[in-house]
């Protein structure tokens, strides 16, 4: 078994520029970071991030490492299970084995979306983990099989049941617990349930497992510091996509580049629907910004970037802004 993942922060690889920003921040502060790709983003047969297959994504990451010699990034799979990309269980296993073939460091097995009783969920989880171990004994494991709604619906006894069950045949690195955080629109709308998380952290620690929080986007410094010693690791993703979208739109407005086609394409994609909170579909601008990163491969976005590149190095600006945000998380969570 490989040594533990010595990183406390995971970031979604929403674009080539964001990936480079993550690696740059890792190098600047000599901090190991996790790149946490979902199946929708990057998969064995492609995803919305640069239309990349996993093999192309891994190759791109490796081309950046010599440029940032002090960087250390782990390739991680986030939420691998039916219902996150499609309901095809065979597709889940294709992703699993393809990730192993491309030397992923950490895989999150999550069968919460099969909408079955807990015993069935756990048994399917076991099959996937055992399938993983038949192929490798070096990939680290992340577990946690609860649909994300913000506050945890699981009791401490249910968390202990799951971690004890998995510990009978595997050594999980992280257990995902809903801490109360929840991302909607372009904000953090949740609240940190500290008392419960302290108990969950102590329970997991007694089993040698670290507590991981998803949906840690848009936290301020005080919110992040409140998690130190209680939350062992955090994932941030949508915030990075919004950062890139807003950066591009701001620069386009400054330089008089037409943004209407991209806003229309982004809005019409309807990828904003699951993120709405207080606002409605009538807020076209907000919806377009929320859905922006799903549309970075669109002709409208590529045209926008082409026009901006005549004026400024827009890709470098995105990389630097991404690295700046990530450095904020690193410094606040240390």
VOGU-3710 file (C-alpha; in Angstrom, 3 decimals, decimal comma):
1> xxxxxxxxxx> 0,000/0,000/0,000  1,248/3,472/-0,884  1,931/5,948/1,888  -0,928/8,203/2,928  -2,016/11,205/0,860  -0,179/14,030/2,639  -2,505/16,746/1,360  -5,358/18,616/3,012  -6,853/20,315/-0,032  -8,457/19,033/-3,216
11> xxxxxxxxxx> -9,366/21,196/-6,217  -11,507/20,454/-9,245  -9,654/20,422/-12,587  -12,256/22,574/-14,349  -9,981/23,689/-17,216  -6,348/23,519/-18,393  -5,743/26,961/-16,849  -7,191/25,937/-13,489  -5,108/22,759/-13,488  -2,002/24,839/-14,102
21> xxxxxxxxxx> -3,066/27,252/-11,357  -3,324/24,377/-8,895  0,113/23,070/-9,845  1,621/26,558/-9,718  0,238/27,184/-6,214  1,563/23,817/-5,085  5,002/24,774/-6,372  4,998/28,307/-4,956  4,155/27,137/-1,428  5,680/23,654/-1,744
31> xxxxxxxxxx> 2,400/22,115/-0,627  0,979/18,834/-1,933  -2,496/19,254/-3,425  -5,149/16,935/-4,839  -6,730/17,275/-8,286  -10,213/15,797/-7,852  -11,836/14,933/-11,193  -15,425/13,759/-11,518  -16,599/11,482/-14,314  -18,506/14,359/-15,902
41> xxxxxxxxxx> -15,325/16,427/-16,027  -12,781/13,865/-17,226  -13,364/10,193/-17,955  -12,101/7,235/-19,956  -14,280/8,304/-22,895  -14,167/12,078/-22,427  -15,711/14,844/-20,342  -16,633/18,508/-20,395  -13,149/19,634/-19,360  -11,372/20,257/-22,674
51> xxxxxxxxxx> -13,174/17,175/-24,064  -10,408/15,170/-22,413  -10,181/11,460/-21,958  -8,392/10,459/-18,755  -5,266/9,567/-20,714  -5,109/13,069/-22,270  -5,690/14,745/-18,909  -2,919/12,769/-17,211  -0,544/13,547/-20,073  -1,309/17,271/-19,738
61> xxxxxxxxxx> -0,631/17,240/-15,989  2,697/15,515/-16,568  3,748/18,118/-19,154  3,293/20,864/-16,531  5,302/19,285/-13,735  8,771/20,220/-15,119  7,612/23,849/-15,351  6,793/23,802/-11,625  9,524/21,634/-10,091  8,463/22,188/-6,479
71> xxxxxxxxxx> 4,899/21,051/-7,136  3,355/17,846/-5,885  -0,146/16,942/-7,042  -2,145/13,783/-6,508  -4,494/12,537/-9,222  -7,792/11,732/-7,540  -11,188/10,494/-8,687  -14,147/12,166/-6,980  -17,561/10,483/-6,586  -17,088/7,334/-8,618
81> xxxxxxxxxx> -20,386/5,513/-8,750  -23,663/5,152/-10,630  -25,807/8,260/-10,945  -23,057/10,861/-11,077  -22,494/10,600/-14,836  -24,969/7,891/-15,806  -26,575/4,828/-14,238  -24,431/2,336/-16,144  -22,515/0,207/-13,638  -20,236/-1,133/-16,394
91> xxxxxxxxxx> -19,202/2,437/-17,150  -18,283/2,946/-13,489  -15,945/-0,054/-13,612  -14,421/1,138/-16,904  -13,586/4,411/-15,171  -12,212/2,599/-12,136  -9,879/0,376/-14,124  -8,841/3,172/-16,472  -7,927/5,339/-13,477  -5,810/2,524/-12,095
101> xxxxxxxxxx> -4,091/2,086/-15,463  -3,230/5,799/-15,418  -1,768/5,664/-11,922  -4,378/7,617/-9,997  -3,426/8,094/-6,370  -6,859/8,214/-4,720  -10,327/7,006/-5,745  -13,572/7,959/-4,011  -16,012/5,049/-4,245  -19,511/6,487/-3,818
111> xxxxxxxxxx> -22,603/4,377/-4,515  -25,040/6,700/-2,729  -26,955/7,414/-5,939  -28,148/3,879/-6,582  -31,129/4,727/-4,344  -31,259/1,399/-2,573  -31,253/0,409/1,081  -28,021/0,932/3,003  -27,109/-2,752/3,046  -27,263/-2,886/-0,764
121> xxxxxxxxxx> -25,241/0,314/-1,038  -22,552/-1,101/1,233  -22,425/-4,424/-0,604  -22,048/-2,689/-3,984  -19,364/-0,491/-2,444  -17,541/-3,605/-1,288  -17,656/-5,132/-4,772  -16,146/-1,995/-6,297  -13,401/-1,738/-3,699  -12,520/-5,405/-4,036
131> xxxxxxxxxx> -12,468/-4,959/-7,812  -10,039/-2,109/-7,329  -7,770/-4,168/-5,088  -7,689/-7,003/-7,613  -6,032/-4,573/-10,009  -3,784/-2,699/-7,564  -2,757/-2,438/-3,949  -1,293/1,042/-4,266  -4,290/3,323/-4,931  -5,635/4,982/-1,805
141> xxxxxxxxxx> -9,339/4,855/-0,990  -11,918/7,500/-0,105  -15,395/6,457/1,034  -18,627/8,103/2,131  -21,982/7,087/0,677  -24,473/9,808/1,511  -26,242/12,032/-1,001  -25,110/15,621/-0,562  -27,795/17,881/0,873  -25,650/19,938/3,235
151> xxxxxxxxxx> -26,261/18,689/6,747  -25,531/15,018/7,367  -28,554/12,751/7,615  -26,377/10,005/9,069  -26,002/9,444/12,776  -22,649/8,696/14,353  -23,761/5,074/14,639  -24,413/4,923/10,884  -21,022/6,445/10,123  -19,394/3,898/12,405
161> xxxxxxxxxx> -21,333/1,097/10,728  -20,023/2,129/7,325  -16,402/2,674/8,300  -16,336/-0,554/10,334  -17,831/-2,453/7,391  -15,213/-1,150/4,959  -12,340/-1,631/7,412  -13,024/-5,380/7,357  -11,531/-5,597/3,858  -9,871/-2,237/3,097
171> xxxxxxxxxx> -7,941/0,664/4,595  -9,747/3,889/3,671  -7,768/7,115/3,700  -10,714/9,519/3,905  -14,357/9,338/4,932  -16,568/12,075/3,491  -18,861/13,621/6,100  -21,360/16,360/5,365  -20,309/19,194/7,620  -23,184/21,528/6,807
181> xxxxxxxxxx> -21,413/23,274/3,957  -23,393/23,580/0,741  -22,670/25,444/-2,496  -25,549/27,096/-4,322  -25,360/29,639/-7,126  -22,003/31,360/-6,486  -22,122/31,294/-2,697  -21,584/29,150/0,359  -25,095/28,825/1,799  -24,433/26,191/4,448
191> xxxxxxxxxx> -23,336/26,444/8,069  -20,668/24,448/9,891  -22,168/21,961/12,373  -19,144/21,938/14,630  -20,407/19,823/17,528  -21,420/16,946/15,252  -18,231/17,174/13,209  -16,042/17,080/16,315  -17,729/13,822/17,319  -17,479/12,418/13,795
201> xxxxxxxxxx> -13,805/13,393/13,606  -13,029/11,678/16,899  -14,920/8,561/15,811  -13,119/8,333/12,481  -9,742/9,063/14,077  -10,251/6,105/16,403  -10,476/3,954/13,260  -7,421/5,549/11,651  -9,490/7,361/9,021  -9,417/11,078/8,179
211> xxxxxxxxxx> -12,532/13,227/7,837  -13,003/14,962/4,504  -15,360/17,812/3,692  -16,769/18,446/0,236  -18,429/21,709/-0,856  -15,864/23,865/0,951  -16,068/26,568/-1,739  -16,485/30,251/-0,887  -15,311/29,920/2,717  -13,673/32,970/4,277
221> xxxxxxxxxx> -10,553/32,820/6,442  -12,454/32,543/9,742  -14,621/29,725/8,377  -11,569/27,835/7,174  -9,661/28,290/10,424  -12,665/27,017/12,391  -12,134/23,668/10,670  -8,477/23,202/11,612  -8,033/20,148/13,823  -11,580/18,988/13,103
231> xxxxxxxxxx> -11,732/18,631/9,315  -8,682/16,836/7,952  -9,158/17,671/4,266  -11,436/19,773/2,059  -12,548/19,788/-1,586  -13,160/22,969/-3,608  -14,384/22,950/-7,214  -17,247/25,147/-8,524  -15,644/28,301/-7,135  -12,706/27,813/-9,480
241> xxxxxxxxxx> -14,947/27,540/-12,527  -16,809/30,691/-11,552  -13,505/32,484/-10,958  -12,394/31,713/-14,520  -15,748/32,688/-16,016  -15,891/36,007/-14,168  -12,260/36,783/-14,989  -12,851/36,256/-18,696  -16,053/38,321/-18,693  -14,403/41,167/-16,789
251> xxxxxxxxxx> -11,489/41,324/-19,193  -13,807/41,119/-22,194  -15,811/44,078/-20,926  -12,633/46,080/-20,295  -11,342/45,442/-23,814  -14,661/45,784/-25,578  -14,970/42,151/-26,627  -18,535/40,962/-27,237  -19,680/38,539/-24,514  -23,250/38,019/-25,696
261> xxxxxxxxxx> -22,708/34,786/-27,635  -20,925/33,103/-24,744  -23,549/34,237/-22,229  -26,288/32,899/-24,489  -24,541/29,566/-25,025  -23,886/29,206/-21,310  -27,453/30,075/-20,350  -28,945/27,778/-22,986  -26,889/24,838/-21,701  -29,103/24,874/-18,575
271> xxxxxxxxxx> -26,196/23,544/-16,531  -27,142/26,136/-13,905  -30,426/24,483/-12,961  -29,215/22,341/-10,043  -27,291/25,267/-8,542  -30,150/27,763/-8,155  -31,101/28,822/-4,626  -32,925/32,115/-4,160  -32,721/33,221/-7,789  -34,686/31,967/-10,774
281> xxxxxxxxxx> -34,107/31,336/-14,464  -35,008/34,971/-15,119  -31,579/36,040/-13,798  -29,847/35,334/-17,089  -26,458/36,742/-16,107  -26,169/34,761/-12,879  -27,287/31,563/-14,601  -24,750/32,058/-17,378  -21,938/32,642/-14,862  -22,912/29,553/-12,846
291> xxxxxxxxxx> -22,860/27,400/-15,992  -19,823/29,053/-17,564  -17,243/26,362/-16,849  -19,410/23,680/-18,448  -19,097/25,635/-21,688  -15,370/26,392/-21,936  -15,132/24,096/-24,966  -17,960/25,861/-26,809  -17,276/27,788/-30,001  -18,574/30,957/-28,322
301> xxxxxxxxxx> -16,047/30,708/-25,476  -13,165/29,862/-27,796  -14,010/32,890/-29,952  -14,089/35,056/-26,843  -10,644/33,828/-25,794  -9,272/34,283/-29,332  -10,382/37,922/-29,331  -8,988/38,557/-25,846  -5,618/37,029/-26,723  -5,118/39,837/-29,238
311> xxxxxxxxxx> -5,123/42,240/-26,284  -3,789/40,379/-23,221  -2,415/37,038/-22,062  -5,797/35,942/-20,748  -4,712/32,375/-20,012  -1,861/33,562/-17,789  -4,261/35,877/-15,978  -6,578/32,926/-15,280  -3,682/30,755/-14,087  -2,401/33,464/-11,764
321> xxxxxxxxxx> -5,826/34,270/-10,295  -6,439/30,566/-9,702  -3,065/30,160/-8,000  -3,801/33,207/-5,837  -7,117/31,770/-4,622  -5,564/28,388/-3,916  -2,739/29,987/-1,952  -5,419/31,669/0,187  -6,878/28,258/1,032  -3,448/26,775/1,731
331> xxxx> -2,421/29,619/4,059  -5,777/29,734/5,856  -5,917/25,959/6,397  -2,380/25,564/7,727
//
